[in-house]
Amino acid sequence: MLAATLTHYRQNDLKLTQTSIPTIGQHDVLVKVRAASINPIDAKTMAGKMRFILSYKLPLIMGSDFAGEIVAVGSRVNKFKVGDAVYGRPRKSRIGTFADYFAINADEIALKPKNLSYTEAAAIPLVGLTSYQVLHDVMAIQPGQKVLIQAGAGGIGTFAIQLAKQLGAFVTTTTSAAHQQLVRDLGADQVIDYHQINFADVLNHYDAVFDTLGGQNLVQAFDIIKPGGHVVSISGMPTAKFAKMAGLPYWKQLVLSLASRQLMRRARQTKSHYEFLLMKPSGVELAKLTEMIEQKRLQPIIDRVFPFEAISEALAYSQQGHATGKIIVQMPI
């Protein structure tokens, strides 16, 4: 099969290589990948920026979510069958969806929404599960609560806005002037042009901040959070709590405790909660999103679709940071 492989950290592109079709375990399914999506974690992994918390042996087939058709099932799989159209996000230790075929644990997939194509469905798993776990599982957003979602026109933002509205939140987001109508159409109640206004100067007493940017944007999130509120980041500094839950050795827990001390201090000062989240695969939660998509309560937003042979071009476009919604890689039929 053809696969997009990382051979050296800090390289700017992937090598298309011929490799063996993966074998499956008793609890796995083998999927013919029809489409996969580009995600920020791809560039971070390629640059070696995730090595402290995610250790991979090279060469490594890249890719973190997909949509496709099951072509084989393990002996203990009873929820799916050959021919099922599915989508999913594998666990961190088994990435590799930029390939013709992919083996994944059956607990990490769900049936593809019937009203989406494979290309559309591939836009959902990583951003959908990340948004669900941040907004529902960690923040426990309730109707009427105020949430700020940073970078509303991005892959995460376009989905998180929709989901937060489904949970009943008052949603504020940041974006450029060019994308204000898009995020309003997705449900944003208040839109801040980050080129003109610093959100921390105009917002206050928020129940939650979903940080997708890190840096100073994350630090300033504590300026607007109310006591008891949640600041959750997917781009900021991981915490000792995260390191412990991820099973990292004690010395790494200590390093992250020191590295995140400024953020934890701000959380204590504001009587709020700070967490770093690295999404966990869940077929159960993905099935909940499937139901909402089929009810037309959620929809994917796609910026561009690239053919598989142009995956390096797709990654380069992603790294420019200007995509509106998701970037999809389409496999040959």
N, C-alpha and C positions, 0 to 999 in steps of 0.2 A: 504494500500500500504506500501511498504518498503521504508524507508527514512534514510539518514545519518544525525544524529542530534547532534548539539553541546549543551551540557547541562551545562558546566562550562567553563568560560574563563581560558586560560592557560593549558587546557588539551591537550594531544598530539595526541589524536585520536577522532574519532566520534563513536557514538553509532548507530548501525543499529536497528531502532525501527519500529513498526507497527503503522501507523497513518491513518487518514481519507484522502481519495482522495479530493483534494481541489475543492471548488465550484468556478464557474466562474461568472464574472460580464458581463454586456451587451457588453463591448468592449474587452472581453478576449477570448482566446481560451484555451482549455485543451489539453495538449500534452502528448502522451505516449512517455516518454524519452527513446531513444535508446542508447545514449552515451552522456557523459559530460566530460569536461576537468578540470584538476587541474590547478590552477593559484596561483601565489604568494600571492594574496590578501586573499586566503583561510587561509593560515598559519598565516598571519598578523591578520585576524579577530579572529581566534581561540586563538591567544596569547593575544588578547585584545588590540593590538596596533592600531586598527582603531577606538577605542571607542570615541576618541576626535572629530572625524569628521563624524563617522557613528555609530549611536546608535541603537542597536538591543535588543529586549527582548528575553531572553532565556526561554525555549529551542528554538533553531533555526535550521531549516533545511538548510544545507550549499549547495554551488554550484552556480556558476556565469554564466555558458553558457551551451549550450546543442544542440543536434540535435534529432529530433523525428518526430512522426506522429500525426497530429491533430485528436482527437477523439470526440471533441465537440466544438461548436462555440457559442459565445454570440449572443444575438438577434440583435445587431447593427453591427456585423462583416459581411462585404460583400466582403472583399478582399481575404478571405481564406475559405476553405470548409473542411469538414471531409474527411480524407484520404490524405490531402496534406502533403508532406514531407517538413519540415521547420527546421530552426535553428535560434538561437538568443541569446541575452544577456539581461536579465531583468534589470529594474531599481534597484538601490541599496536597496530600501525599500522592494523589493519583490524577493530577492534571494531564492534559494531552489531547484536547478536543480539536486542535488544528491538524486533523488527519482524516483519511478516508473512513477509518473504522476506529471505534473507541469502546473500551470495556469499562463498565461502571457498576457499582453496587446498586441493586434494584431499589434499595431504600432511598436512593438519592435522585430518583427520577419521578416524573408524573406524566400522565397522558397529556399530549399536546392539546391546547385549546382548539376545539373544532373550527372556530371561526378565524383562526390564524393560519397563514402559510408557514412552512418551515422557516423561511427567512424572517418572518415577523416573530415567530415564537423564539428564535435564537436570541432575540433582543431582551428576553425577560429574565432568565434564571438568576444571574448574579445580581443585577440591579433590583429585581423584584424581591428576592430573599433578603438582600441587605436592607432594603427599605422596610420590609415587614419586620425584621428582627430589631431594627432600631426603633421604629415608631410603635410597634405593637408589643414586642417582647420586653424591651428595655424601658422605653419611655412610658409605655402603657397609656398612650394618648386617649383622652376622654373628650366627649363632645363639648365644644366651647373653649377648649384650651388653645392657647396661642403657641404656635411653633414657627421658628425661623428655619428655612431650608436654604442652605447656601448653594449658589450656582444652579439656579432652577432650570436652566436650559440644557444642562449636561445630561449624560446618561442616567446617573442616579437621580438628579433633580427632577427630570421630566416624569419619572415614575413615582418618586416620593411625594411630589405635590398631589398627584391623583390619589394616592393611598391615604395621605393625611386627611384629605377632604372626605374620603369614604369613612374615616374614623371620626369625622365630625369636627375637625380642628379648624381654627382660624389660621390660615396659612400666609406667611410672609416669605418672600423669596428675593434673592439678589440676582440680577442679570444685567446685560447691556441693553441699551435702548432698542436695538434691533430685534430683541427677542421678547420684549414686554408683552406683545399681543399673544404670543404663543403660550407663555406661562399663565396669562390670565385665562386663556381658553382652556387650559388644563385644570383651572380651579383656584389659582392663587388669588387671595383677597387683597393683598398689598404687595406691590412690586417696587423694589429699590434699584435704581440705576447705580451700580457700584462705581461707575466712572465719575459720577457727580456727587454722590452722598455716601458717607460712612454710616453703615447701619447702626453702629454703636452710638451715634449722635442723635438718632431719631427714635430708637426703639427702647422699651423698658418693660420690666415686669413680665417677661416671657416664661412660659411653663417649660419650654424645651427649645434647644438649638441642635439641629442636625448639621454637623460640620463636615464638609467634603473637601475643604481646602487646606486646613492646617495653618501653621505659621501664625501671623498676627491676627488673622481672622478668628482663629480658635481662641487665642488669648482674650480678644475683645468680646467673645461670646459671654464671658462671665460678667461683663458690664451690663448686660441686659437680662440676665437670668434672675428669676425670683427665688426666694428661699424655698428649698425643697424641689427645685426644678432640676432638669437633666440636660447636661451638655454631653453629646455623644459624637465622637469623631471616628471617621474611617481613614483619615489622612494625617492625623496628629501623632503625638508621641504615645506609644503603648505604655501601659502601667504595670506595676508589679502584680496587681490582681490579674491582669490579662496573662502575664507571663506564667503565673502559677496555674491558672486554668488551662493554659496551652501546654502544660507539662514541661516548660523550659527549666533547665538546671538552675540551682539556687543562685549561682553567680550572675546569670542573666537576669534573674528576678531583682537582684540587688542593683545591677546597672540600670535597669528600667525604672526602678524606684527612685534612683538619683536623677535620672534624666527627666522624669515626669514630675519632679517635686514642685516646680513653679505652678504647673496646672493644678496639682492636688492642693497646693496652698491657696490658690484662687478659689477652688471649690469650697474649701473650709471657710474662707473669708466671706463668701457669699451664701454659705449654708446650702450649697447645691451639690449635685453629684456629677462627677466626670467619669466617663468610661471610653475606652478605645475598643472598637468592635471589628473583628475579622469574621465575616459571615461563615456560618456553618451550613453545609448542605442538608436539605430536608425535603424529601418527597412529599411528606404530609403537608408542610406549609406551602410548597409549590402547588399542590392540588387545591389548596384554598384560593390561591391566586388564579388558578385556572378557572375556578367557578366564577370569580368576579369578572374575569376577562370575557367568559362566555355570556355573562349577563350584561356585557358592554359597559361595565363600571370602571374598567381600566383598559388602557390601550398602549401598545408600544409606539415609541417615537423613533424613527430611523432617519439618520442623516444621509449615509451613503452605503451602497452595497458594492463590494469588490469581489472579483473572481479569486479563487484560492491561489492561483499562480501569481497574483498581485498582492500577496499578504504583506510583503515588506513595505509596499506602497501604502497599504491600509494602516500599518503600524506607524509609519512616518506621519500620516495624516492625523492619526490619533494623538501623537505626541505634540502636535501644534497646539492642542488644547482649545480648539475652536469648534468642535463638533456640536451640533444641535441634536441631542438624543444619541442613539447608538450607531456604531459602525459595524457592519455585518460582512462576514466573509462567506461566500457561497461556494459550496463544493460542486464539482462536476456530477451530473446525474449518472 
